[in-house]
Amino acid sequence: MTITIEPDGTARAIYTEALDLDSMGAATIARASHVEPCIGGWSADMSPVAGPLLGPFRLRSKALEAEVAWLERNVL
């Protein structure tokens, strides 16, 4: 897991159920993408964070992997 902390103290991370947000104080969760079925399989639409449409991927798990990799490279 990658957590980025901004100079103002704001922390950013990719939400997972393993992340214990309650222990960190008040949290705001925002959608960064949409992984959805498409012609040819699955796509990861990164437009909520001004990113590209990734895919298609034959498996949903591959779209999720691409989504996380893109977010780690470009947002965190």
Protein Blocks (a to p, Z undefined) as FASTA:
>chain_A
ZZdddfkopacddddfklcfklnopaddddfbdcdddehiaaddfklnopacedddfblk
lmmmmmmmmmmmmmZZ
